[in-house]
Amino acid sequence: MKPKVRLKRIYDKPNPDDGFRVFVDRLWARGVTKEAARIGAWAKELTPSDELRKWFHEDTSRHAKFEERYLMELEERQGETEALINSLRTHATKTLVTATKDLVNGHSVILLRYLSKRL
């Protein structure tokens, strides 16, 4: 059975079904305490670089190119990526947690697909 990886907003109430929760934003979410968020790990080193993030936010229609560039950044961070993957492998269910409103076009869904392929 393939391991389950989910994506959820940090503002949604934590659920025991979330399993191991990994926060995947560079900056901590406003108005949420770390205790209330029940985060097992914070993968801020696997978020898009400031340069890439700003470039994308200038024109979000560049999503395909953003994804391509972000995946290249993830490949350049193999040590951090492998460390997270090894940590995730020890949990049956994992939930990536983000403050991002857009769960379809943001970096978190790209990271979800990237990690899911490697687990």
C-alpha positions as CSV (number, residue, x, y, z in Angstrom):
1,M,0.0,0.0,0.0
2,K,1.4,3.4,-1.0
3,P,2.0,5.8,1.9
4,K,-0.6,8.6,2.2
5,V,0.5,12.2,1.9
6,R,-2.0,14.9,2.4
7,L,-2.1,18.7,2.1
8,K,-3.9,20.9,4.5
9,R,-4.1,24.5,5.6
10,I,-2.6,25.3,9.0
11,Y,-5.7,27.2,9.9
12,D,-7.8,24.0,9.7
13,K,-8.0,22.2,13.0
14,P,-5.5,19.4,13.4
15,N,-7.0,15.9,13.2
16,P,-5.6,12.7,14.5
17,D,-6.0,11.3,11.0
18,D,-3.4,13.8,9.8
19,G,-0.6,11.6,11.1
20,F,2.8,13.3,11.0
21,R,2.4,17.0,10.2
22,V,5.1,19.0,8.4
23,F,4.8,22.7,8.0
24,V,6.1,23.7,4.5
25,D,6.2,27.5,4.6
26,R,9.3,29.7,5.2
27,L,7.6,32.0,7.7
28,W,5.4,30.9,10.5
29,A,1.6,31.4,10.1
30,R,0.1,34.4,11.8
31,G,-2.2,33.7,14.7
32,V,-1.4,30.0,15.1
33,T,0.8,28.8,18.0
34,K,3.2,26.0,17.3
35,E,1.6,23.9,20.1
36,A,-1.9,24.3,18.6
37,A,-0.6,23.4,15.1
38,R,0.8,20.1,16.3
39,I,3.7,20.2,13.8
40,G,6.2,17.4,13.8
41,A,8.7,19.1,11.5
42,W,9.2,22.4,9.8
43,A,10.7,22.1,6.3
44,K,11.3,25.8,5.7
45,E,14.5,25.0,3.8
46,L,12.5,23.2,1.1
47,T,10.4,26.3,0.2
48,P,11.0,28.3,-2.9
49,S,13.9,30.8,-2.7
50,D,12.9,34.4,-2.1
51,E,13.9,35.3,-5.6
52,L,11.7,32.6,-7.1
53,R,8.8,33.3,-4.8
54,K,8.8,37.0,-5.7
55,W,9.2,36.3,-9.4
56,F,6.1,34.0,-9.3
57,H,4.0,36.5,-7.2
58,E,4.6,39.2,-9.8
59,D,2.7,37.1,-12.4
60,T,1.0,33.9,-11.2
61,S,0.1,33.0,-14.7
62,R,3.7,31.7,-14.9
63,H,2.8,28.7,-12.9
64,A,4.3,26.1,-15.2
65,K,7.7,27.8,-15.3
66,F,7.5,28.4,-11.6
67,E,7.0,24.7,-11.0
68,E,9.9,23.8,-13.3
69,R,12.2,26.3,-11.5
70,Y,11.0,25.2,-8.0
71,L,11.7,21.5,-8.9
72,M,15.2,22.5,-9.9
73,E,15.7,24.2,-6.6
74,L,14.5,21.0,-4.8
75,E,16.9,18.9,-6.7
76,E,19.7,21.3,-5.7
77,R,18.8,20.7,-2.0
78,Q,19.2,16.9,-2.1
79,G,20.5,16.7,1.5
80,E,17.5,18.4,3.0
81,T,15.1,16.7,0.7
82,E,16.4,13.2,1.5
83,A,16.4,14.0,5.2
84,L,12.7,14.9,5.1
85,I,11.8,11.9,2.9
86,N,13.6,9.5,5.4
87,S,11.7,11.1,8.3
88,L,8.4,10.8,6.4
89,R,9.0,7.1,5.6
90,T,8.7,6.3,9.3
91,H,5.0,7.5,9.3
92,A,2.1,5.8,7.7
93,T,0.2,9.0,7.2
94,K,1.7,12.4,6.6
95,T,0.2,15.8,6.1
96,L,2.0,18.8,4.6
97,V,0.6,21.9,6.3
98,T,0.7,25.4,4.8
99,A,-0.7,28.9,5.4
100,T,-1.1,29.4,1.7
101,K,-4.7,30.0,0.6
102,D,-4.2,28.5,-2.9
103,L,-3.7,24.7,-2.5
104,V,-3.9,24.2,-6.2
105,N,-1.2,26.6,-7.6
106,G,1.1,27.2,-4.7
107,H,4.5,25.6,-3.9
108,S,3.0,23.3,-1.4
109,V,1.1,21.2,-4.0
110,I,4.3,20.9,-6.1
111,L,6.2,19.8,-3.0
112,L,3.5,17.3,-2.2
113,R,3.8,15.7,-5.7
114,Y,7.6,15.8,-5.5
115,L,7.7,14.0,-2.1
116,S,4.9,11.5,-3.0
117,K,6.9,10.3,-6.0
118,R,9.9,9.6,-3.8
119,L,8.2,7.9,-0.9
